[in-house]
Amino acid sequence: MTLDARARAFAEGLQRSAIRVDPVAGLEDLLRRRRRRRVARAATALATATALALVAWIGVRETGQVTPILNPPPGSLGRVAATIAVGAGPVDVLVARDAVWVANAAQDTVSHIDPATNTVTRTIQVERNPVRLAAGFGSIWVANQTGQTVSRLDADAGQVQATIPITGHVSADDLAVGKGTIWVRSGNRLLSLDPATNTMADRTGDWEVGGGGIAVVDNLLWLSGTTFSGAGQMVRVDPATSRVIDRFTTAGDGALAVGGGSVWQAGITSQTICRYDPSSKRLLAQIPVGVVAKNLTADAESLWVSSDSGRVTRIDLATNTVTGTFQVDGRAPAVALGHGSVWIVDTAHGALLRVQH
């Protein structure tokens, strides 16, 4: 081989070597490898997520339970359409006879509110410390706790028709209307108020259940509370004789409400709401709410829970789940429904909030 031939062969080899180490070609190759790795990782992640979702789906199918959202965002219940100044220390609210009524405990008054204008049209003086309201027999009934009386107000004129002393001079805690009677509860004592004569009789029986709530269900009185040993209990009473029909231990011990074909009981200690079948007395659901319920109010679709912590909670009757909350700065011991709104007592500001939901 001549010198020229050897030189040409060396040059060709050098050129081939330069092509193999071309930096651009190497970068393209590196990028191709990285793209392949990213695709592989994405495929692996997708497969893992699919597997986890399948496991979760199988778990839900096996348990039949889905964890509910216990605390929807504050304000998810609706927006405030009006803030109505009422008396000092409002503690209860009632919608009846095309009006909204508020018991102002610190002022010993009841406010009459026109929902068409969101204004207080009358302020009615009652006895000391009005704490509960009820409607029936063309009247509004007011339990005056410290005054140990019940005031009867004309539902149309808003005037006091009668002030009835409570037999035994005890403080009223709760009211219920049913079987032609106004029922007044004070601890483990029960009294009946005859609306025809405005007279009261002691109807206390041997149920030994204190505190809690009272409701009339299927012509029977249901009393909720705790026994002397501290256990939660429900007692059903014949209103004609005050005889105990039966009693059963419950997970709750507080206020009662009737709605959706069920009896609802607040669990003060457990911070839950218990749902019972009124015929079988079977516990149908126990719903965590995370607050100590003060009062319960039911309509056709929802149960509304008010609390001294300021939170109002809506529970859907069809699913037994919390679907909305509303937070008040101070206490919100009562809630009422009517005129397309939720009416919430705001004790700290002496106001009634009208919430559109």
C-alpha positions in Angstrom: 0.0 0.0 0.0 1.4 3.4 -1.0 1.7 6.3 1.4 -1.3 8.0 -0.2 -3.5 4.9 0.2 -2.5 4.6 3.9 -3.4 8.2 4.4 -6.8 7.9 2.8 -7.6 4.8 4.9 -6.6 6.6 8.1 -8.7 9.6 7.2 -11.7 7.4 6.5 -11.3 5.7 9.9 -11.1 9.0 11.6 -14.3 10.2 9.9 -16.2 7.0 10.9 -15.0 7.5 14.5 -16.1 11.2 14.5 -19.6 10.1 13.4 -19.9 7.7 16.3 -19.0 10.3 18.9 -21.1 13.1 17.3 -22.5 15.1 20.3 -25.8 15.9 18.6 -26.3 12.3 17.8 -25.5 11.3 21.3 -28.0 13.9 22.7 -30.7 12.6 20.5 -30.1 9.1 21.7 -30.1 10.3 25.3 -33.4 12.1 24.8 -34.9 9.0 23.2 -33.8 6.9 26.2 -35.3 9.4 28.6 -38.6 9.5 26.7 -38.8 5.7 26.9 -38.1 5.8 30.7 -40.8 8.5 31.2 -43.4 6.4 29.2 -42.5 3.4 31.3 -42.8 5.2 34.6 -46.2 6.7 33.5 -47.4 3.3 32.5 -46.3 1.9 35.9 -48.0 4.7 37.8 -51.2 4.3 35.8 -51.2 0.6 36.6 -50.6 1.2 40.3 -53.4 3.8 40.5 -55.8 1.5 38.7 -55.0 -1.3 41.1 -55.5 1.0 44.1 -58.8 2.2 42.8 -59.9 -1.3 42.2 -58.9 -2.3 45.7 -60.8 0.7 47.1 -63.9 -0.1 45.0 -63.8 -3.7 46.1 -63.5 -2.5 49.8 -66.5 -0.2 49.5 -68.5 -3.0 47.9 -67.5 -5.4 50.6 -68.2 -3.0 53.6 -71.2 -1.2 52.1 -70.0 2.0 53.8 -68.6 5.2 52.5 -67.1 7.7 54.9 -69.3 10.8 54.9 -68.0 14.4 54.9 -68.6 15.4 58.5 -67.7 19.1 58.2 -68.6 20.7 54.9 -67.1 24.2 54.5 -68.7 26.9 56.9 -71.4 28.7 55.0 -72.2 25.7 52.7 -75.7 25.7 54.2 -76.5 28.9 52.4 -76.1 32.7 52.4 -77.4 35.2 54.9 -80.3 37.1 53.2 -81.1 39.2 56.3 -79.8 40.0 59.8 -82.7 41.1 62.1 -82.0 42.7 65.4 -84.2 41.2 68.2 -84.1 41.3 72.0 -81.1 40.5 74.2 -80.1 36.8 74.6 -82.3 35.2 71.9 -82.5 31.4 72.6 -85.4 30.0 70.6 -87.2 30.6 67.3 -90.5 29.4 65.9 -92.2 29.8 62.5 -96.0 29.9 62.9 -99.1 31.7 61.6 -97.2 33.6 58.8 -94.8 35.0 61.3 -91.5 34.3 63.0 -91.2 34.4 66.8 -88.1 34.7 68.9 -87.8 34.2 72.6 -85.3 36.7 74.1 -84.2 35.1 77.5 -82.1 38.1 78.7 -84.8 40.6 78.0 -87.9 38.6 79.0 -89.6 39.3 75.7 -90.8 37.6 72.5 -90.2 39.3 69.2 -92.8 39.0 66.4 -91.2 39.2 62.9 -92.9 39.8 59.6 -91.0 37.5 57.1 -92.2 39.7 54.2 -90.2 42.7 55.4 -87.7 41.1 57.8 -88.7 43.5 60.5 -89.8 43.2 64.1 -93.4 44.3 64.2 -94.1 43.7 67.9 -92.1 43.1 71.1 -94.1 41.3 73.7 -93.3 41.3 77.4 -93.5 37.9 79.1 -92.3 36.4 82.4 -88.6 35.9 83.3 -86.3 34.0 81.1 -88.4 32.7 78.2 -86.5 29.7 76.8 -88.9 27.6 74.6 -91.7 28.3 72.1 -94.5 26.1 70.8 -97.5 26.7 68.6 -101.0 25.1 68.9 -104.7 25.9 69.4 -104.4 29.3 67.8 -101.8 30.4 70.3 -98.0 30.7 70.8 -96.9 29.1 74.1 -93.8 30.4 75.9 -92.0 28.5 78.6 -90.6 31.0 81.1 -87.9 29.1 82.9 -87.1 31.4 85.8 -90.6 32.8 86.0 -91.9 29.2 86.4 -94.8 30.0 84.2 -96.1 29.5 80.7 -97.3 32.5 78.7 -100.1 32.2 76.1 -99.9 34.6 73.2 -102.6 35.3 70.7 -101.0 34.2 67.4 -102.6 36.9 65.4 -102.6 39.9 67.7 -99.4 39.0 69.5 -100.8 39.9 72.9 -100.5 38.0 76.1 -103.8 36.1 76.7 -102.8 34.3 79.9 -99.9 33.6 82.2 -100.2 30.1 83.8 -98.2 29.1 86.9 -96.5 25.8 86.6 -97.8 23.3 89.1 -95.2 22.6 91.9 -93.3 25.9 91.0 -90.7 24.2 88.9 -88.8 25.6 85.9 -89.9 24.6 82.4 -87.2 23.2 80.1 -89.2 22.0 77.1 -92.6 22.1 75.4 -94.5 19.8 73.1 -98.0 19.9 71.6 -100.2 16.8 71.0 -103.2 14.9 72.1 -105.1 18.1 72.7 -102.6 19.2 75.3 -99.6 21.4 75.8 -96.9 19.3 77.5 -94.4 21.0 79.8 -91.3 19.2 80.9 -89.0 20.1 83.8 -86.2 17.6 84.4 -87.9 14.2 85.1 -91.3 15.9 85.8 -94.1 16.2 83.2 -97.1 18.5 83.3 -100.1 18.9 81.1 -101.7 22.3 80.2 -105.3 22.2 79.1 -105.7 24.9 76.4 -109.5 25.0 77.0 -109.1 26.1 80.6 -105.5 27.3 80.9 -105.1 25.0 83.9 -102.1 22.7 84.6 -101.8 19.2 86.1 -98.8 17.2 87.2 -98.5 14.1 85.1 -95.2 12.8 86.3 -94.8 9.0 86.1 -92.2 6.5 87.2 -90.0 6.8 84.1 -87.0 8.2 86.1 -85.5 9.9 83.0 -84.2 13.4 83.5 -83.2 16.1 81.0 -83.4 15.4 77.3 -86.4 16.2 75.1 -90.1 15.4 74.6 -92.1 14.6 71.5 -95.5 13.2 70.6 -95.3 10.3 68.2 -98.2 8.0 67.2 -100.3 9.3 70.1 -97.6 8.4 72.6 -95.2 10.7 74.5 -91.6 10.0 73.9 -89.2 11.2 76.7 -85.5 11.3 76.1 -82.8 11.7 78.7 -80.6 9.9 81.2 -81.3 7.5 84.0 -80.1 8.0 87.6 -77.1 5.8 86.6 -76.2 8.1 83.7 -77.3 5.8 80.8 -79.1 7.2 77.8 -82.7 6.0 77.6 -86.0 6.6 75.8 -89.3 6.1 77.5 -92.7 5.9 75.8 -95.6 7.0 77.9 -99.4 6.8 77.5 -100.5 10.4 77.7 -103.9 9.5 79.1 -102.6 7.6 82.2 -98.9 8.7 82.4 -98.2 4.9 82.4 -94.9 3.8 81.0 -95.6 1.7 77.9 -91.9 0.6 77.4 -88.4 1.9 77.7 -85.1 1.1 75.9 -81.5 2.1 76.2 -80.3 4.6 73.6 -77.0 5.9 72.3 -78.5 9.5 72.6 -79.7 11.4 75.6 -80.8 14.9 74.4 -83.4 16.7 72.3 -85.9 15.0 70.1 -87.5 15.7 66.7 -89.9 13.8 64.4 -89.5 13.7 60.6 -89.0 11.4 57.6 -91.0 8.7 59.4 -88.4 8.5 62.2 -87.6 9.8 65.6 -84.3 11.7 65.9 -82.4 12.0 69.2 -79.4 14.1 70.0 -76.4 12.4 71.6 -75.0 15.0 74.0 -72.1 12.9 75.2 -71.3 11.2 71.9 -71.9 14.3 69.7 -74.0 12.2 67.3 -77.6 12.2 66.1 -79.5 8.9 66.4 -82.3 7.8 64.1 -84.9 5.4 65.4 -87.8 3.6 63.8 -90.9 4.6 65.8 -92.6 1.2 65.4 -89.7 -1.2 66.1 -87.6 1.3 68.1 -84.6 0.0 66.2 -81.6 2.2 65.8 -81.4 3.0 62.0 -78.4 5.3 62.0 -76.0 7.1 64.2 -74.6 10.2 62.5 -71.5 12.0 63.8 -71.9 15.8 63.8 -68.9 16.9 65.9 -71.0 19.3 68.1 -73.2 19.0 71.2 -76.7 19.4 69.7 -79.0 21.9 71.5 -82.2 21.5 69.5 -83.3 19.5 66.5 -85.8 20.6 63.8 -87.0 18.4 60.9 -88.8 19.0 57.7 -89.7 16.7 54.8 -86.2 16.4 53.5 -83.7 17.4 56.2 -82.9 17.4 59.9 -81.4 20.7 61.2 -79.1 20.6 64.3 -78.4 23.7 66.3 -75.7 24.0 68.9 -74.2 26.3 71.5 -70.9 26.1 69.6 -72.5 28.2 66.9 -72.7 25.6 64.2 -75.9 24.7 62.4 -75.8 21.4 60.6 -78.1 19.9 57.9 -78.5 16.2 57.6 -80.1 14.7 54.5 -82.9 12.3 55.6 -82.5 10.1 52.5 -78.8 9.4 53.0 -78.2 10.1 56.7 -75.2 12.3 55.8 -74.2 15.8 56.7 -74.7 18.0 53.6 -74.3 21.5 54.9 -73.1 23.7 57.8 -73.4 27.3 58.9 -71.2 28.9 61.5 -72.4 31.7 63.8 -69.8 33.7 65.8 -71.5 33.1 69.1 -74.1 30.6 70.2 -76.8 29.2 67.8 -79.1 27.4 70.2 -82.1 27.2 67.9 -83.1 27.0 64.3 -86.5 27.0 62.5 -87.7 26.5 58.9 -90.3 28.4 56.9 -90.9 30.9 54.1 -88.2 29.3 52.0 -85.5 30.0 54.6 -83.6 28.7 57.6 -83.9 31.0 60.6 -80.9 30.9 63.0 -80.7 32.5 66.4 -77.5 34.4 66.9 -77.3 34.9 70.7 -74.0 36.8 70.8 -75.3 39.6 68.6 -79.0 39.6 69.7 -80.0 38.8 66.2 -81.9 36.4 64.0 -80.3 35.3 60.7 -82.3 34.5 57.7 -80.4 32.0 55.5 -81.4 31.1 52.0 -80.5 27.5 51.3 
